[in-house]
Amino acid sequence: MRSVWDERTRLQKQLDVERALAEAEGELDVIPKDAADAITSAADGSRFDLQELALAGLTSKHSLIATIKKLQELAGDAGEFVHYGATTQDIVDTGTVLQLKDAHRIILRDLKKLVGKLAAAADQYKALPMAGRTHGVQALPVTFGFKLSILVCELGRHLDRLTELEHRVFAGVLCGAVGTYASFNGKGISIEAKVMEKLGLAVPEICWHASRDRFAEYASDLSLLSATLGKIGHEFYTLMATEIDEIEEPFSKGTIGSSTMPQKRNPALLEGLASLTRPVFYSASLAREAMLMEHERDAMAWRAEWIALPEICIYTACQLRSALSLFDGLQVRAENMRKNLEISGGLIVSEKVMFELGKFLGKQTAHALVYELAMTAQEQGIPFSVLLKQDEKVRRYLDDRQIDALLDPANYLGEAVEKVEQVTALAKAKGWTDGD
């Protein structure tokens, strides 16, 4: 991802646009065919010195003129036809779209890989009970596979969004100074269409120099993906806490958790995964602010994208690679999941007891009864099972064996397993797991 956004790549993408422009204009007799061939041959980034271009840019105070002049020099006599009719933003914006399209391939590739790993893990652990938690405390039992399946669907929706936006976002622009094609002598619309065909980009409906919603949309959708990845990092960070200890991130010999505490095995991967979401949020906000363009275009808002887009793509790509590493070696502590399910002495399934008693007493009456027993258990430290077995109202309808069965968390998983199976089948059917 870094190579997609480095200076050498940026230069070559801009030269690719200049090359396609020359080819299209040669084919449409806007410039001589031999001039188009010479420009095409000269548009090779390896023949350009980045330091030389940077120094020239300091003098010109212009983001592209040094590149144009060097291309003109390399093209010889044909150099008079370099950049013919185009404006700087045509070349820079279309080059950026080409970079973004390459970045998009990496994002989709790794996202599909991640969904595939999550779906496989969800299937593996579809029946492994663990404590479900709401408001930070235990609520009802779920399964680890069920928890993962929710993430499979969330990431799958990101895949759908990122795929659906392709026809909008990956459109170039080549229409001259204010977007009217005035400099192309009546052939501008045809030139733009031919250039986009050569570059593999969509043809825009109209000039979008001052309409930055394409880049803002992509940045916003990546920020949604980053949010999910950050949430995974934070959730698993919590599950790795010593007092919970239900999972552990991959650990390799030689990893150091602390410069002073030898025993530490910190959630370093998970912290890194979670920590990148906020920078992505801020960069996505910067990309949206670039939509506040003045008149037909300005450079104040425009240049913010040069900062925001690379950062968003690089940080999100890093999160994806971290998440892939996480699920390559995640340690799942089933015995601790079971221990945590039992830590409340059966209170985690008090709802099941309530509904069972509700068959005889009515739901609201049963709720009041079980509530009182549950509060007593928590406040006096008496096991919930003991209180149930001692209560005369409960004993009228439930014996010890029935109470023990009701208090087994593995017996109150609802249709979690069936839902996991539905989700993994859906992920496969929708192509969410097709990463290679």
C-alpha positions in Angstrom: 0.0 0.0 0.0 2.9 2.4 0.7 4.2 1.8 -2.8 0.8 2.6 -4.3 1.1 6.1 -2.7 4.8 6.8 -3.0 6.2 9.7 -5.1 7.4 7.4 -7.9 4.0 5.8 -8.4 2.2 9.1 -8.2 4.5 10.4 -11.0 4.0 7.4 -13.2 0.2 7.5 -12.8 0.3 11.2 -13.9 2.5 10.2 -16.9 0.1 7.4 -17.7 -2.7 10.0 -18.0 -0.5 12.2 -20.2 0.3 9.1 -22.4 -3.3 8.2 -22.8 -4.1 11.8 -23.6 -1.5 11.9 -26.3 -2.6 8.6 -27.8 -6.3 9.6 -27.8 -5.5 13.0 -29.5 -3.3 11.3 -32.0 -6.1 8.8 -32.9 -8.5 11.7 -33.2 -6.2 13.9 -35.3 -5.9 16.5 -32.7 -2.1 16.2 -32.6 0.2 14.5 -35.2 0.3 10.7 -34.8 4.1 10.7 -34.7 4.0 13.3 -31.9 1.7 11.1 -29.9 4.0 8.2 -30.4 7.0 10.2 -29.2 5.1 11.5 -26.1 4.0 7.9 -25.3 7.5 6.7 -25.4 8.8 9.6 -23.2 6.1 9.1 -20.5 8.3 6.7 -18.5 8.8 7.6 -14.9 12.2 5.9 -14.7 13.5 8.7 -17.0 12.5 11.4 -14.4 14.6 12.5 -11.5 12.3 13.1 -8.5 14.8 15.4 -6.8 15.1 17.4 -9.9 11.3 17.7 -10.2 11.0 18.7 -6.5 13.6 21.5 -6.8 11.9 22.8 -10.0 8.6 22.8 -8.1 10.1 25.0 -5.4 10.8 27.6 -8.1 7.6 27.3 -10.1 5.3 26.9 -7.1 3.3 24.6 -9.3 2.5 20.9 -8.7 2.8 19.6 -12.2 4.6 22.1 -14.4 8.1 20.6 -13.8 6.8 17.2 -14.9 5.2 18.7 -18.0 8.5 20.5 -18.9 10.6 17.3 -18.4 8.1 15.3 -20.5 8.3 18.0 -23.2 12.1 17.8 -23.1 12.2 14.0 -23.4 9.7 14.0 -26.3 11.9 16.3 -28.4 10.2 18.2 -31.2 6.9 16.4 -30.3 7.1 18.1 -26.9 5.0 21.0 -28.2 2.0 18.7 -28.1 2.5 17.5 -24.5 -0.5 18.1 -22.2 -2.4 19.5 -25.2 -5.7 21.1 -24.0 -5.5 19.6 -20.5 -5.3 21.4 -17.2 -3.2 20.4 -14.2 -6.2 19.1 -12.2 -7.2 16.8 -15.1 -3.9 15.0 -14.8 -3.5 15.1 -11.0 -7.1 14.0 -10.3 -7.2 11.2 -12.8 -3.7 10.0 -11.7 -5.0 10.0 -8.1 -8.0 7.9 -9.2 -5.6 5.4 -10.7 -3.7 5.2 -7.4 -6.9 4.8 -5.5 -8.1 2.0 -7.8 -4.8 0.2 -7.1 -5.3 0.7 -3.4 -8.8 -0.5 -3.7 -7.6 -3.9 -5.1 -5.4 -4.4 -2.0 -8.2 -3.4 0.4 -10.7 -5.8 -1.2 -8.2 -8.6 -1.4 -7.3 -8.5 2.3 -10.9 -7.8 3.4 -12.1 -10.9 1.6 -9.2 -12.9 3.2 -10.3 -11.6 6.6 -13.9 -12.4 6.1 -12.9 -15.9 5.0 -10.9 -16.5 8.2 -13.6 -15.1 10.4 -16.2 -17.3 8.7 -14.1 -20.4 9.2 -13.5 -19.5 12.8 -17.2 -18.9 13.3 -18.0 -22.3 11.9 -15.3 -23.9 14.1 -16.7 -22.3 17.3 -20.3 -22.1 16.4 -21.3 -24.2 19.5 -18.7 -23.0 22.0 -20.6 -21.3 24.8 -19.4 -18.0 26.3 -20.8 -15.2 28.3 -22.7 -12.6 26.3 -22.2 -9.1 27.7 -24.3 -6.0 27.6 -23.4 -2.7 29.3 -20.0 -4.2 30.1 -21.5 -7.0 32.3 -22.7 -10.6 31.7 -26.1 -10.9 30.2 -27.0 -14.2 28.6 -24.9 -17.0 27.0 -23.9 -16.8 23.4 -21.3 -18.8 21.4 -18.0 -17.5 20.3 -19.0 -18.4 16.7 -22.1 -16.3 17.1 -20.0 -13.3 18.1 -17.7 -13.8 15.1 -20.6 -14.2 12.8 -21.9 -10.7 13.6 -18.5 -9.5 12.5 -18.6 -11.6 9.3 -21.8 -9.8 8.3 -20.6 -6.3 9.3 -17.4 -6.8 7.3 -19.4 -8.3 4.4 -21.5 -5.2 4.3 -18.4 -3.1 4.0 -17.4 -5.4 1.0 -20.8 -4.7 -0.6 -20.4 -0.9 -0.1 -16.8 -0.9 -1.5 -17.8 -2.9 -4.5 -21.0 -0.9 -5.2 -19.1 2.4 -5.2 -16.6 1.4 -7.9 -18.7 2.7 -10.8 -19.0 6.2 -9.1 -15.6 6.7 -7.6 -13.3 5.3 -10.3 -14.0 7.9 -12.9 -11.4 10.2 -14.3 -11.7 13.7 -15.6 -10.2 15.5 -18.6 -12.1 18.6 -19.6 -9.8 21.6 -19.5 -9.5 24.7 -17.3 -13.1 25.2 -16.1 -14.5 21.9 -17.4 -16.1 23.1 -20.7 -13.6 21.3 -23.1 -13.0 24.7 -24.7 -9.4 24.0 -25.4 -10.1 20.8 -27.4 -11.6 22.4 -30.4 -14.9 20.5 -30.3 -13.4 17.1 -29.7 -13.1 17.3 -25.9 -15.9 14.9 -25.0 -14.6 12.3 -27.4 -11.0 12.8 -26.2 -12.1 12.3 -22.5 -14.1 9.2 -23.3 -11.2 7.6 -25.2 -8.7 8.5 -22.5 -10.8 6.9 -19.8 -11.3 3.8 -21.9 -7.5 3.5 -22.2 -7.0 4.0 -18.5 -9.8 1.6 -17.5 -11.8 4.3 -15.8 -15.4 5.4 -16.0 -16.3 8.5 -18.0 -17.7 11.3 -15.7 -21.1 12.7 -16.4 -19.6 16.2 -16.3 -16.4 17.8 -15.0 -15.9 17.1 -11.3 -13.0 19.5 -10.5 -15.1 21.2 -7.9 -17.1 18.1 -6.9 -15.0 16.1 -4.4 -17.7 13.7 -3.3 -16.1 10.7 -5.1 -13.0 10.8 -2.9 -15.0 11.8 0.2 -17.3 8.8 -0.4 -14.4 6.4 -0.6 -12.7 7.9 2.5 -16.0 7.7 4.4 -16.5 4.0 3.5 -13.0 3.1 4.5 -13.6 4.9 7.8 -16.6 2.6 8.4 -14.4 -0.4 7.6 -11.7 1.0 9.9 -14.3 1.4 12.7 -15.2 -2.2 12.5 -11.5 -3.3 12.6 -10.9 -1.0 15.5 -13.9 -2.4 17.3 -12.5 -5.9 16.8 -9.2 -4.8 18.3 -10.9 -3.2 21.3 -13.3 -6.1 21.9 -10.6 -8.7 21.8 -8.3 -6.5 23.9 -11.0 -6.7 26.6 -11.5 -10.4 26.2 -7.7 -10.8 26.7 -7.7 -9.0 30.0 -6.2 -11.2 32.8 -9.5 -11.3 34.7 -11.4 -12.5 31.6 -8.7 -14.4 29.7 -11.0 -15.9 27.1 -8.7 -15.3 24.1 -5.0 -14.4 23.5 -3.5 -12.8 20.5 -0.7 -14.7 18.7 2.5 -14.8 20.7 5.9 -15.6 19.4 9.1 -16.3 21.4 11.1 -13.2 21.9 8.1 -10.8 22.0 8.6 -8.3 24.9 5.6 -6.9 26.7 7.4 -4.5 29.0 10.9 -2.9 29.5 10.6 -3.4 33.2 8.0 -6.2 33.9 9.3 -9.5 32.6 6.0 -11.4 32.9 4.0 -9.1 30.6 2.4 -10.5 27.5 0.6 -7.4 26.3 -2.1 -7.2 23.6 0.3 -5.3 21.4 -1.3 -6.4 18.1 -4.8 -5.6 19.4 -3.8 -2.2 20.6 -2.3 -1.4 17.3 -5.4 -2.6 15.5 -7.6 -0.4 17.6 -5.4 2.6 17.7 -5.5 3.3 14.0 -9.2 3.9 13.7 -9.2 7.5 15.1 -6.5 8.7 12.7 -8.6 7.3 9.9 -11.6 9.1 11.2 -9.7 12.4 11.2 -8.3 11.9 7.7 -11.8 10.9 6.4 -13.1 14.2 7.9 -10.4 16.0 6.1 -11.4 14.4 2.9 -15.0 15.5 3.4 -13.9 19.0 4.1 -12.2 19.0 0.7 -15.7 19.1 -0.7 -15.9 22.8 0.3 -14.4 23.8 -3.1 -14.7 27.4 -4.3 -16.1 28.3 -7.7 -14.9 26.0 -10.5 -12.0 24.8 -8.4 -9.3 25.9 -5.9 -6.2 24.4 -4.4 -7.0 25.1 -0.8 -9.5 22.3 -0.4 -8.0 20.1 -3.2 -4.6 19.6 -1.6 -6.1 18.2 1.6 -6.9 15.0 -0.3 -3.2 14.5 -1.0 -2.7 14.1 2.7 -6.0 12.3 3.6 -6.3 9.6 1.0 -2.8 8.0 1.4 -3.1 8.0 5.2 -6.6 6.5 5.1 -5.6 3.7 2.7 -2.3 2.9 4.5 -3.7 2.9 8.0 -6.7 0.7 6.9 -4.4 -1.7 5.0 -2.3 -1.9 8.2 -5.4 -2.7 10.2 -6.4 -5.4 7.8 -3.0 -7.1 7.9 -3.1 -6.9 11.7 -6.5 -8.5 11.8 -5.3 -11.3 9.4 -2.4 -11.9 11.7 -4.7 -12.1 14.7 -6.9 -14.8 13.2 -3.9 -16.7 11.9 -2.9 -17.6 15.4 -5.7 -16.6 17.8 -5.7 -18.7 21.0 -9.3 -19.4 22.2 -9.5 -20.4 25.8 -12.6 -22.6 25.9 -12.0 -23.6 29.6 -12.0 -20.0 30.7 -15.1 -19.2 28.7 -16.8 -22.0 30.6 -15.4 -20.7 33.9 -16.7 -17.2 33.3 -20.1 -18.6 32.4 -20.3 -20.2 35.8 -18.8 -17.3 37.8 -22.3 -15.9 38.6 -23.5 -19.2 40.0 -26.3 -19.5 37.4 -27.5 -15.9 37.4 -26.5 -15.6 33.7 -29.5 -17.9 32.8 -32.0 -16.4 35.3 -34.1 -15.5 32.2 -34.5 -19.1 31.4 -35.6 -19.9 34.9 -38.1 -17.0 34.7 -39.6 -18.2 31.4 -39.9 -21.7 32.8 -41.7 -20.5 35.9 -43.7 -18.2 33.7 -45.5 -21.2 32.2 -47.1 -21.7 35.6 -47.1 -18.3 37.2 -47.3 -15.9 34.3 -44.3 -14.0 32.9 -44.5 -10.8 35.1 -45.1 -12.7 38.3 -42.2 -15.1 37.5 -40.0 -12.1 36.7 -40.7 -10.5 40.2 -40.0 -13.8 41.9 -36.7 -14.5 40.1 -35.7 -10.9 40.5 -35.9 -11.1 44.3 -34.0 -14.3 44.4 -31.3 -13.0 42.0 -30.8 -9.8 44.0 -30.5 -11.8 47.2 -27.9 -14.1 45.6 -25.8 -11.1 44.5 -26.1 -9.1 47.7 -25.7 -11.9 50.2 -23.4 -14.1 48.2 -25.7 -17.1 48.4 -25.6 -19.3 45.3 -28.6 -18.7 43.0 -29.1 -22.5 42.7 -29.4 -22.8 46.5 -32.0 -20.1 46.7 -34.0 -21.6 43.9 -34.0 -25.0 45.5 -35.0 -23.5 48.9 -37.8 -21.3 47.6 -41.3 -22.8 48.2 -42.9 -21.2 45.2 -40.2 -22.5 42.9 -40.3 -26.0 44.5 -44.0 -26.3 43.6 -43.1 -26.5 39.9 -39.4 -27.4 39.6 -37.3 -30.1 41.3 -33.5 -30.1 41.8 -32.8 -31.9 38.6 -34.9 -29.5 36.5 -33.2 -26.5 38.3 -29.7 -27.8 37.5 -30.6 -28.3 33.9 -32.1 -24.8 33.7 -28.9 -23.3 35.1 -26.6 -24.9 32.6 -25.6 -22.1 30.2 -25.1 -24.6 27.4 -28.8 -25.3 27.4 -29.7 -21.6 26.7 -28.1 -20.7 23.5 -31.3 -20.2 21.6 -30.8 -20.5 17.8 -27.2 -19.2 17.9 -25.8 -22.3 16.1 -28.4 -22.2 13.4 -27.7 -18.5 12.8 -23.9 -19.1 12.5 -24.7 -21.7 9.9 -26.9 -19.3 8.0 -24.2 -16.6 8.1 -21.4 -18.8 6.9 -23.6 -20.0 4.0 -24.5 -16.4 3.1 -20.9 -15.3 3.2 -20.0 -18.0 0.8 -23.0 -17.4 -1.5 -22.2 -13.6 -1.7 -18.6 -14.1 -2.5 -17.4 -12.4 0.7 -14.8 -15.2 1.4 -13.3 -15.4 -2.1 -9.9 -13.7 -1.2 -6.9 -15.5 -2.6 
